[in-house]
Amino acid sequence: MDVSHDLEELYSVYRWIEDPFSEEGRKRFKSACNAFNKILSHEWVRNIVNARDEITIIDVCGGTGIASIALAKTILDVDETKKVRIVIIDLRKSVLDIAKQFSRHELGIEAETYIKDVRKLYELDDINADIALLWGRSTPHFSPWDLTKLYANVAMCLNEKGIFIVEEYDRVYSVFLTRGYKEFLFKGDLEENPVITIHADHDYITGYIKRIAYDLSTGKRVTMNVYFWDIASSAAFLWMFFKDIDFIPRKESKVWGFIVARHPRKELRSEDIAFGIPQIIQTD
């Protein structure tokens, strides 16, 4: 199975704003910069940025690098003496080529890029990053099994004080509680990108729901596997691999925001989970 080809096919039908040189892509980039202004005020993130003269950022499922380049720009806008190294991982060469162009355009430096399955980040043995990013609400691409592997791999790529920031959205609330799961949905724009998705199957072992997406303007059809993650589940999975977890809600929504995980566990001990209480669920 060629996962890279499958993703290219999916995004040719189920289009996503990722060209940072387009008007809509530019808006998304500015939105990411605004988000990082807020995220950098969080004590954990602020401390690691202030403590480093050179900061390494790894952007997994990074696409065109909108998130990591926005974070780097936000850091440099505060302190231009900082040095920033950006490493972007994705399976699609087409978007990584754009990421290199965009990093040169915005920062004057070229991002390092790797065409890599993020479940095998352990094969990159020279990263040792300070901050990792999973941006763009990407978790539905991953089953519980694969998200476990992704989070474990990210923990291995971070140094002992490292931070992992995951943009996450509560789909249990937005899909199942608010509108109910729909076997037939219209997505996209009626004029420019009319797409319908239809429920096809559910795999009770992987957890994936299979849906068929049809582009009504071209007749093109693709199959996509999705898993509807919520904030609590995604954060709890992260806690298995990081010593503490917090959450920063977006201003406009309490069910959409940023999970912040700090200090990857280099050794997994059951007692750390059994006796611990992460910041995200602590009450005064």
PyMOL commands that set and color helices and strands:
alter all, ss='L'
color gray80, all
select helices_A, chain A and resi 3-13+23-39+43-51+66-78+93-107+118-123+139-141+144-157+171-177+231-239+270-275+279-281
alter helices_A, ss='H'
color red, helices_A
select strands_A, chain A and resi 54-60+83-90+112-115+129-134+158-169+184-189+193-202+209-215+221-226+242-250+253-264
alter strands_A, ss='S'
color yellow, strands_A
deselect
rebuild
show_as cartoon
